[in-house]
């Protein structure tokens, strides 16, 4: 008869087991402990806890930071969930040395030091770069919509509030007409009727909300989280923030982060490049982006800063539908000429328009070839005009790079760099919604998520190469 192993819960050890034996030598939790141990917490803004103070001993900052980093790697984002995990998860039991911080302690640590998390993220980038995991040849930037803590169902809607305001105005007018219709000489009440008072107060409150919406230029506002914005996500519209990430192609390490409440990415290219240069000692050879970053001013500013960028064409649909779109025209920068892509005609220089704004002066070119067989389709009423400024020149150079064989390949490969990182964060780490309210808290949480993501990537490589490196990446 076969022997079956059964749990002996009354087993007593002659010698107590070592806590260090509870996790394997290649467990990612050991990498987290090494990483946090090497940090200069005072320089990062965590401060130093004075020893020997009154009251019960406090929990160490290094331990609590390690706990939070491990929690995000293991899909735990709430302080109460982390409190339970500290008693159940063997990695956390090892990491805390069998101390069990409660949710208030964990929350106070997060609330107090959340601004310092950005420095922790930067340290993960530096460690990855020192370990040779960042190639700085090609990097890709993109944004993803992540749901805010608040719910879209409980938001204020401008249209419904305006309709409600009209109904309140009608009810107030009706009540005032009723009062005016009372018989002459009848004594009027000393105070307004209660229903009229409440209607007036409600009208004032709604008017204030609509004024706030107007100031913030939004049609949807949540009372508990006014910074969140309604954004279109896959399959639905939710109150979200737009989270940005710059990802290196080599091992998909995130090298730059950002977050705001604007649904588009059009103003993020230059800020992400600037932050990446702060996080890394050298800039990447090429930065890729999708069509959301295709704005003239951003491309121009990136070039002026010495960054080589390649982004998808925002006007691709318009260009496909209109073969005579101005983006099809060729600008010969050497000869300062604009060439028609269909006939090869050179457009005549028309004039220089001086700009009063902060954009460069514009040179205008016009097509005066009246005998052109395509004139009726291209410009039947007025001559075709192409404007060229320093900003437009950046756009023409972008167009030339997009049409090259290498440009088409790199733009197609872009998704395999940055979209893969977003997929891992949302699927493997199960982070699809912020658990703290407000944009500042969401920015800190996004930095924590990206720091945990980088550590997760590095820990996997560390485990594979542990025998060669002796278990140390950070020296």
N, C-alpha and C positions, 0 to 999 in steps of 0.2 A: 504494500500500500504506500502511495507516494506521500511525501512530507510537504506540508503547506506552512509557509511562514505566516505567523500571526503577530499582531502588535502586542508587545509586552509593556504595558504602560506603568507597571510597577517596578521596572528595571532600575536598579541603583548602581551607579558607577563607583568603583573603589577609589578611582582618582577622577576628579572633575575634568570634563573635556575642555580643550582650549577653544576660545572664541575664534581664534585665527583659523581653526580647522573647518569652520562652518561655511566658508566660501572657497572655491577652487582658486588655484594660482593664476588662472587666466580670466577670472570673473571681472567684468567691467567695473565693478564697485571698487576694486583695488586701483584701477587707473584714476578714478575720480578722487580717491584719497590722496594719491600722489600729486595729482594736478592741483588740488586745493592747498595741499601742504606747501607747495612751491610758490604760492601767491603772496605778494606783499599786500596784505589786507588794508593796512593803514594808508598806503599809497592809493589804493583803489577807492577809498572813501568809506571803509567799514569801521574805522576807528579802532581803538584799543580799549578793552574792558579792564578796569583797575582791579587788582587782586585784593582780597581781604576786606571787601566791603561788608556792611551790615546785611543781615537777612540770609536767606538760603542761597547756596552757590548758583550762579547763573550758568546757562548752557553756553559752551564755547561757540564763537562765531564760525570757526572753520567747520565744526561739526554740523551746524545748522545749514550752512551754505552747501556742504556736501550732500546733506539730506535732500535739499530742494533740487539740486542738479540731478540726483539719482531719481527723484520722484518724477520729474518731467521726462526722463528717459523711459520710465516705466508707466507712462500714461496717467500719472496722479497729479492733478492740478489744484486740488482743494486742501485746505489745512486740516479739515476733519478727516478726509480720506487718508491724508498722510499720517495723521495721528494713529489711525487704526493700522496702517501698513507698518509703522515702526514696531508694532508688537507681533506682526505676522510674517513680514517679509524678511527672509534670512539675510539678504544683502543689507537691509536697513538695520537689522539687529547687530550685524557685524560693524557697520559704519558708525553706529551710535555707541558701540561698546556696551550694549544692553541698558542704555539710558532710554527713557521713553518721553520725549518732549510732547506736551499737550498741544492742542490746536491753537490755543491763545498764544503760547510761546512762538509757535511757527508763524502765526499771523503777524505778531508784533515784529518779528525779525524781517519778514517780507515788507511790511509797511514802512519800517524804519530805513531799510537798506536797498529799496528797490531801484533808486537812482544809481547805485554803485554796480548794478548788474551789467550795465553797458561796458564797464571796464573789464568785467569777467569775460564777457563775450570777446572783447578785443584780445584778451590773453589766450583764448582758445585759438584765435587766428594766428597769433604769434607762435604758439606751440606747434600748430600744424605746419606753419611755414618752416620752423626750425627742424621739424621731422621730415621735411622734403615732401609733404603731401600737397603742397600748392605749387602749381607750375608757372603761374603768372604769364602764360602764353595767350590763352583765350579765357575770358570770363563772360558770363551772361547775366543780365539784370531783368527782373520781371516783378510784377506785383500780383498778389492774390487776395481775394476778398475773404476775410475771416469774420464770422458773426460776432457781434458785440454781446455783452452779458444780458442786455435788455431784450425784450421780445418785440417783434414788429406789430403784433396784434394790439398791444396797449399803447401805441404811439398816437400822437395828435396828428390829424390830417388837415391840411389847410382848407380843402374843399368842404369837408364836413363841418369844420368850425365856422366857415363863412355862411353855410346854409343854416346852421344853428343860430348864428348871429342875426340873420334875417328873420327867423321865427321869433326870437326874443324881442327884436325891434317891433314886430307886428303885435306881439302880446302887450308890450309896454304902451304902444300907441292906442290899442284897444282899451286898456285900463285907464289911460289918461282921458280918452274920449268919454268914458263912462263917468268919470269924476266931473268933467266939464258939463255933462248933460244933467247934472243934479239941479233941482229946482232952485231958482234964484232966491237968495235969502236963507237957504238951508246952511247950517253951520258945517264947514268942512272939517275933516278930522285933523287933529294937531300933527299927526305923523302920517306918512304914506302907508297904505295897506301893506301887510307883511309880504304878500305875493309879489307886489310891485318892487319892494325893497330887494328881495332875493333875486328878482329878474335883473334889476339894475346892477347888483353886485356880480352876477354871472356875466352880464354883458361887459363889465369892466375887466373881469378876469380873462375872458375870451379875446377881447381887444388887445390886452397886454401880450397874450400868447401869439397872436397874429403879428404884432409888431416885432416880437422877438424872432419869429420866423423870417420876417422881411429883413431884419438886420443880419441874420445868419444865412440869408439867401437859400432857404430850403423850404420845401412844401411838406416835409414830414419831420416831426420833432418828438423825441421821447422825454417825458417829464423827469425821469430818473437818470437819464444819460443824454443830455442835450447835445453832446459832441458827436454821438453816433449818427450815421447817415444811412438812409435807405439805399441799398445797392442791389443791382441785379446779380444773382448768383445762379449757379446751374439749377434750373428747374423752379426757382422761386426768387422773391425779393425779400431781403432781410435787412435789419439794422446791422451795419458792418463797419469795419475799418479796413483800409487798404494797406496791407503789409507788403513791404518791399524787401527784396533780397538780391545781393550780388553773389553769384556762385562761380567758383573756379572749376574749370572743366576736368582737372586732373583726378581728383577724388571727390568731387561735388562738395567741397568745403565751402560754407557760407563765409564770405569775407567782408560783407557790409550789410547793414540792415537799415530800415526806415519804416515809418508808419504815419499815416494821416487819415483824414476823413473825406478825402476827395476820391471820387469813383475812377477818375482817369489817372494815367501815369505821366502826363505830358510835361510836368515840371520836375520830374524826379531824376532825369539822366545825369545832370551835372552834380546835384547833391550826393548821389550814390557814388559817383566817380571820386568826388572829394573825400568822402568818408573812407572809401577803400584805400586811398592813398595815405590816410592817417593810420589805418590799421596795418598796412603792409609797408615794408621798407622799399619796395620797388613796384612800379605800376605795370599792369598787364600790357602785353603787346597789342591786343585787340579786345574790344568790348562789344558784345552782341546784345541787341534788344529787339523787342517786337514793335509792331506798328504804333503802339501807344506812346512811344518815345520819339516819334518822327515829327519833331517841331523844329522850325528853322532856327529859332534863337538858341535852343538847347544844343543842336548840332554845331552851330557856330561857336558857342561858348566852349564846348568840349574840344573843338579843334584849336581854339586859342590857348587852351590850357595844355595842349600837347597830347591829348588823348585820341587814339585812333578808334573810332566807333563805326559800327555797321548795324543799321536797324532796318526792319521791314518797312515796306512802302505803305503809308497810311492811305494814299490815294489810289491804291491798286484797283479797287472796284471802279472808280471814276475813270481811271486810265483805260481799263478794259472796255468800258462802255463808250468812251470818247477817244477815238484814235488821234484826234487833233488837240488833246489836252496839252497844256503848256509844259507839263513835266516830260513829255516825249521829245521836246525840242533840245537840241544839242548845243551846249555852250563850249566854245573853244577858248579856254582861258588864256592860252599863249597869244593868240591873235585877237582876243577880246571880241569874238564874233558869235552870233547865234545862228545856228544852221537848222533849216527845216528838215525833219527826218524823212519826209516823203519825196520831196523834189530835190533836195540838196541846195536850194536857194539860200543865200546869205541875207538875213534880215538887216535892214538899214538902221544905223544908229539914229535915234530920234532926239532924245534930250536927257538932261540930268535933272532929277527932281531932288532938291535938298530937303531933308527931313528935319522937322522941329523936335521930334521925339528922340529917344535914345538909340534908335536903329540907324544903320549907316544910310548914306545917300543912295538913291536908286537910279540906275541907268536903264533907259527904256529903248527897246529895239522894236521896229515895226516892219511888217511885210508889205511892200508896195508893188508886188508882182501881179498886176491886174490881169495878165494873160494866163495866170496859173490855172490849170484845168480843175484843181481842187478848191478853188476859191469859194464857190457856192456852198460847199460842205464845211469848209474851215472857217471862213469869216465873210459871210454874204453881205453884211451891212458896213462894218468898219474894218480897217486893216488890223490884222493880227498883231497884238502887242505882247511882248515878253519883257518882264521887268527883271533886272539883275542887280543885286547888291552883294556886299560881302556875305550876308546871310544866305542869299540865294546861291552863291557860288558853292557854299557848303552843301546845299541841297543837290546841286548838279554833280558834285563829286560823289555824294552818296549814291546817286542814280547810276553813275559809272561803275562803282564798286559792286552794286547789286547785280548788275548785268554780267559781271565776270563769272567764270565757271567756279572759281574758289568762293566768291561771294554767295552764289546760290547754294553751294554745298554747306557753307558755314551757317547760313540762315536756316537751312533745313535741319541742321544738327543742333541748333540752339535749344530746342525743346528737350533734347536728351540731357542737357546740362541743368537748367534751372527748373524745368517742370518736374524733373525727377526728384529734386530736393523737396519741392512742395508736396509731391505725392508721398514721400517718406514721412514728412511731418504730419500730414493729415491721416495717412493710413497706418503706418507702423507706430507712430507716436500718438495717434488718435487725438490730435489737437485740431479741432474745427471751430472752437468757440472760446472767446476770452471769458475768464471767470472773475475778473475784477472790473469794476465800473470806471469809466472815464478814459480819455485818450492817453493821459500821462501814465496811468496804471497799465493800459494796454501796450504802450510802447515798452515799458519795463518787462512785461510778460513776454512780448515778442522777442526781446533780447535774451531772456532766459530760455525760451524755447530753442532759439538758434544756437545758444551756447551749449545746451544739452544735446542738440543735434550734432554739432561739431565733435563733442566729446564722444558721442556714440559712434561716429565715423572713425575717430582716432582710436578708440578702445578696440574696435574690431581689427584694425591694422596692428595695433599693439599686441593683441593676443596672438596673431599669426607670426609676428616677428619677435616674440618675447625671448625665444632661445638665443637669437642673435644679438639683441640689444640689452639683454639682462633685465628686461622689464622696465627700463627707463627710457622715456622719450624726452622728458623735460629735464635739462641739466642746468 
